[in-house]
Every structure is written in structure tokens, then in C-alpha cells.
Amino acid sequence: MRLSTEFVAGVIAGGILGWIFDRLFGTAPWGLMVFLLLGFLTGIYNVMRLSGFTGQAGGKDPR
């Protein structure tokens, strides 16, 4: 459940930041697309990190 939450949170956060960026700078729809992509990539990275796929333990002491 936590892995899916991490992924969805990354995409939603990217979408919100992109929408705000577009509203402030009038760059629609480019800000939304770029930040959604960054949110997607961040979500994938978080899932990989938490599942141990990257070799780094998510939130655990490596000792």
C-alpha cells in the first residue's frame, strides 16, 4: 500500500506544481506536462528506493 501511495503522491504533487507554474507564468500546458513527467519519475524512483531495487535501504540505517 505504501509503494502505491508514494507513486501516486509524486504524480499528484507534480501535477499541482505544474498547474501552479502555468498559472503564474502563463506557460500552459508546458509547465503541467514537464512537472507531471518529473512527478512520474520521482514516483518511480521512490518506489524503487523503498523496495530496495536501487541498493539503498529506504529509511533504514545501512550499518
N, C-alpha and C positions, 0 to 999 in steps of 0.2 A: 504494500500500500504506500509506503514511504517513497519508493522509487517512482511510482506514477505521479505522486504529488510533487516531487522535485521537478519532474519533466514538465508537467502542466504549469507549475508556478513560473518556470523560466519562460515559457511561451507567453503566458498572460502578462508577465512583467515587461517583456519585450514589446508586446502589443500596446500596452498602456504608455510606455515611454515613447514609442514611435508615434502614437497618436498625439501626445503632448508636444513632441518635437515638431510635428507637422503643423499643429495649431499655432505654435509660437513663431515659426519661421516661414510658414506658407509653402512648404515643400511637398505637399500631398501629391501622390501617395508614396513618395520615395522614402521618407523617414519611417513610415509604418512598415514598409517592406524590409528595409535594412534592419530595423530593430527586431522585427519578428524573426528574421533569419538568425540574428545574434542570440535572441532568446531561445530559439530552437537548438542552436549549437551549444549554448550554455546548459540547457536541459539535458542534452545527450551527455555532455561532459560530467555533469553532476551524477547522472545515473551510472556512468562508467566508474566514477570515483567511488561512489558508495557501494557498488557491487564488487569492488576490488579488481576490476579489469585493468586499471592503469598501473597497478602495483603499489598504489598509495592507499593506505587504510583510511577510510572516511571517518574522521573524528577520533581515531584511536592513536594511542602512543606507540610509535614504531619500535620501542625498546622491548 
